[in-house]
Amino acid sequence: MKKFRVMTRSVTIRQGILKLSESQVRRRKHLIEPVKDATGKPVDGMFNVLKPCTFKNNETFHYDGEVNKSILMAMEDVEAVANKKQAKKKDK
């Protein structure tokens, strides 16, 4: 599961699994359902997308699902950006 930041006006996720903060869940509870483990208990902060979920500019979330080219161009991988910054610091 990768952590993404929205870099355009908005991004709409139509399928997959999201890991969201409590405030993100409150705003999208009608669009998602909790992921459950083998015993049937909800996995903390993990949700299946039932209906399209829109995220605004600069909003971050974890996502596990298909990332097509148009979505990828609208978001940045937060961890990859952090790794690039660390590599630049080491090169100096």
C-alpha positions in Angstrom: 0.0 0.0 0.0 1.5 3.3 -1.1 0.9 6.8 0.4 -0.2 9.4 -2.2 -0.7 13.2 -2.2 -3.1 14.8 -4.7 -1.2 17.3 -6.9 -4.1 18.5 -9.1 -7.5 20.0 -8.2 -8.9 16.6 -7.3 -8.5 12.8 -7.9 -11.3 10.3 -8.0 -10.6 6.7 -6.9 -13.2 4.2 -8.2 -12.0 0.9 -6.8 -9.4 -0.7 -4.5 -8.5 -0.4 -0.8 -7.9 2.9 1.0 -6.3 3.6 4.4 -7.9 6.8 5.7 -7.8 9.1 8.7 -10.8 9.4 10.9 -11.8 12.7 9.4 -11.5 11.3 5.9 -13.7 8.4 6.9 -16.4 10.7 8.3 -16.6 12.6 5.0 -16.8 9.4 2.9 -18.6 6.8 5.1 -21.4 6.4 2.5 -18.8 5.6 -0.2 -16.7 3.0 1.6 -17.0 -0.2 3.7 -14.5 -1.5 6.3 -12.1 -4.2 5.3 -12.5 -7.2 7.6 -9.9 -9.8 8.7 -10.4 -13.6 8.7 -12.3 -13.4 12.0 -14.7 -10.8 10.6 -13.3 -7.9 12.6 -12.7 -4.6 10.8 -9.1 -3.8 10.0 -8.2 -0.4 11.5 -8.4 2.4 9.0 -8.7 0.2 5.9 -11.7 0.5 3.6 -13.0 -1.0 0.3 -14.2 1.6 -2.2 -17.9 1.0 -3.0 -18.6 4.2 -4.9 -16.1 6.8 -6.4 -14.2 8.7 -3.7 -12.9 12.2 -4.5 -9.8 13.6 -2.8 -8.9 17.3 -3.0 -5.6 19.0 -3.8 -2.8 18.3 -1.2 -4.9 15.6 0.5 -2.9 12.4 1.4 -4.1 8.8 1.7 -2.9 5.3 1.4 -4.1 3.3 -1.7 -3.8 -0.3 -2.8 -5.4 -0.7 -6.2 -5.0 -0.1 -9.9 -3.3 3.2 -10.7 -3.8 4.2 -14.3 -1.7 6.8 -16.1 -4.2 9.7 -15.6 -4.5 9.1 -11.9 -0.7 8.7 -11.5 -0.1 12.0 -13.2 -2.5 13.7 -10.7 -0.8 12.3 -7.6 2.7 11.9 -6.2 4.0 8.9 -4.2 4.9 10.5 -0.9 7.5 7.9 0.0 9.3 8.1 -3.4 9.5 11.9 -3.1 11.0 11.6 0.5 13.5 9.0 -0.7 14.6 11.4 -3.6 15.1 14.2 -1.1 17.2 12.0 1.1 19.3 10.9 -1.8 20.0 14.5 -2.8 21.1 15.3 0.7 23.6 12.4 0.7 25.0 13.5 -2.7 25.9 17.0 -1.3 
